[in-house]
């Protein structure tokens, strides 16, 4: 399920891939609106499975970062994203990913990650692998 979740440059939120054609794809908003829209081949579309966070030694898939947050907090983030200070957001991210690359991961990336996490959890898309499941694969 997670591999069919997309982000579209210039559009807020997350989208679920429904079908694809020659020059466009049809997506549905993941949030409660469930609005369907066409996305043309000129739009930049990225699957969440293709996104990773830079660390000092490697790139960690976004799915693993979400799994760490989910395991630590049992789903709900310990702060309100709209009122949290930048220092709080970064401090929490440092707890989750202590070795993240501070030169290439910006506050905007961290905010977007938290926003996506909240959307996924609110819509019960929590198929994040644990490290044991990844080793088994």
C-alpha positions, 0 to 999 in steps of 0.5 A, a space after each residue: 500500500 505504501 508504495 502507491 502513495 505519492 507526493 506532487 510538487 506544488 500540491 499539498 498533501 499526499 495522493 494515492 495512485 489509482 490508474 495511469 494512462 499514456 499522458 497522465 495518471 489519476 490520483 486520489 487525495 489521501 485525506 478525508 476529501 478523497 478528491 480525485 484529480 488527473 496529474 499530467 506528465 509535466 507535473 513532478 510526481 514522487 513515490 514516498 518509497 523513493 524518498 530518503 533522509 540523508 545521514 552522515 553515512 547513508 540514506 535512510 528510506 522515509 518508511 524507516 523514519 516513519 517506523 521509528 516515529 511510530 514505534 517511539 510515539 505509538 502513532 501520535 506526534 508529541 506536538 502540534 505541528 502548527 504551533 511547535 517552534 522550529 527548535 522543537 521540531 529539530 530537537 525531536 527529529 534529532 531524537 529520531 535520527 541523531 545522525 541525520 546530515 544537518 547540511 542537506 536536511 532542512 527545517 522545511 524537509 522536517 516539517 514536510 516529513 511530520 505533515 506526511 506522517 500525520 496524514 498517513 496516521 490519520 488515514 490508518 496507512 501505517 504499514 511501516 516496516 520494523 527493522 526486524 521485518 526488513 532483515 527478513 525480507 
